[in-house]
Amino acid sequence: MELSSLELSYIVNYVNFKLKSGGYYVSQINAITKDSLALKFHHSSEQDILLAISTKGMWVTKMLFKQVEENDLVKNARNQLERARIISIQQLDSERIAILKFEHRDNQIQYLICEFFGQGNIIICDESMKIISILNTLEVRHRTLRSGLKYAPPPSYGSDIFKISIEEFKTKYQNEIKNLEITRWLGRVISLPKKFVEEILFRSQINENRKIKEITNNELEVIFTNTKNLVDEVISETKHSPIVILDAENIPIDASHVVLKKMEDYNIKPAPSFMEALDEVLCNDIITIGKKIHTVELDKRISILEHDLQEQDKAKQRVLSKSNAIRNLAADLMNISIYDPVAFNALLNEHSSNLVIEKGRKYLYIVEEQIPLDENLRKVSSLLYERAKEMERGSETIDKARIKILDEMQELRKKTTIAETKIKLKEQKTKEWFERYRWFVTSNGLLVIGGRDASSNSAIIRKHMTDQDLVFHAEIHGSPFFLIKNIGLDSVEGTSSTTTNNQSILETAIATVTFSRGWKEGLSSADAYWVYPNQVKKGAPTGQFLPKGSFVIEGKRNFVKALELKLSIGVTKDNDGYKLICGPVDSIKLKSIIYLIIVPGGIDPMNAAKKIKSELITNSQNMDDDLTEFLKRMSLDDVIRILPSGKIKITSSAKGTLYGNL
């Protein structure tokens, strides 16, 4: 499927709507194929956005791609764009060009330019539009693109479909060759694919084969109106009835916002949304192209070996044919007891053989082989038999070489199968609402959520606190709020060490102090307290001001003292697959396959994340290939996201309770 300028406009509007809250940044960049990648945009309190970009198009995807390789495109994109904030996505006029604008923490601006025509291109530019990195260098008459040069867009051939007026439309008509077909003229003016041009003419009730000179002024106005209506339909979802078009094998090959006239007889199926239809089709394109890219070299080598195999078979047939001819002549010579020149010459003619003389010596010549001739015909027959045996032994050598070729072909076909399965995708599971925050599940099975910053602190109290929760805060400035969800307050009153709630309260208190500023300050222990929801006042007292994420606590505070600052990072598994979790040691150990224990101090979060990832991968060896693959694909940003703020020291690692369930 080729992405049109209309479909690109829809995608740009769709993504910008998703980004409207601001605050999204690039948390992860993965390679899909050598000319396509996936950018993960993360937000502290909104749903992540996964944007797939290839030389064929750009779209929001629900699919998780298995990364197949590291390549220069992805390395450069990571170096330049990872951790940068996405500002906007714009379409260049009505061209099939999208420009993504990013801003780094030092206010440095960079652009990712995606061209979806010709062979396509993905280009990274600095603030002055100087090319830093480019997928496909280009040197043609009207422009040159390579690193170090300033980016230059292609010359525009058609009118801007979004801005064209009826006056410009008519001027284009008046200046055109009158014998040109209306289909070709309209496609040239509005630069849209054939399916849209045909639909516009169908809606205008104008035959596609008519010439420009046959079109009246009224018909021209009808064409213009239907063109504008179609543009509005595609870029706005209000009139969408999206479909996926399938080929004879039910492979998705195209997507449409509605069933166009030319598609009525196609094999189609409805889609939940136009973006999801595009996702299905373009993801299939990526897989198909990716498989071809990965297997093309292997296929070439297999083709060469198949040719060699055919030549070996021909050689063997030639050898055996010669051997049989020589054996037959040898057998007939054995039957001649007395040399008779007439009978001898007749026998040679019968076997397509003859006598040759070289340097005064006679030879028997048969199937390109020369055998010394002797008056003793039995001796000549014996020499012929010996030569036939030598040739048959040679055919055995050909057989051995043939076996080697077959073995090599089988090995290459195995590699082809592996290469074809490297590009995999599965539907990205929608994250649970609580995964936007710090979270864990206590040993007693209760969900706990906590704030990451002032914004999420505020959201936890204002949006998610209910009458059946307990609220936690540390006795430290800059502490997050934590909630134990649905603990059941009737059983909390008078909590003692013998109640089932006590362990959940202890674990949540530990989480509250460890994710507070106490970790960054290197404290070994701190105090936390819990209160009931009705003690938390969301408004400031009269005449006072509360900073964002702060609340007034009234009444008695129930302290949990001298809590050790120690956390565990583990890998758990549920129906959605593997997840990285972080929380108090007892709860994480119980719900993990493998886990590490960390304390304040040691190394900075980035290096700690690298070490944590490395140790988890090492500990997962010989457990489960899917687990190891999950850990290898896990980005460092995913690790950093669950860590407390400050330096980190890994003290130990072990297998968790869930290890026995693998």
Helices and strands as residue ranges (DSSP letters): H 5-18, E 25-33, E 36-42, E 49-54, E 58-60, E 63-65, H 72-81, E 85-91, E 97-103, E 109-115, E 121-125, E 131-134, E 138-139, E 144-145, H 166-174, H 182-190, H 194-203, G 212-214, H 217-235, G 237-239, E 243-246, E 252-256, G 261-263, E 267-270, H 274-334, H 341-350, E 354-358, E 361-366, E 369-372, H 377-422, E 425-427, G 433-436, E 438-441, E 447-450, H 454-459, I 460-464, E 470-474, E 482-484, G 489-491, H 501-514, H 517-520, E 525-531, G 533-535, E 536-537, E 552-553, E 558-564, E 567-574, E 577-583, H 585-590, E 594-603, H 605-620, H 625-633, H 636-642, E 648-655, G 657-661
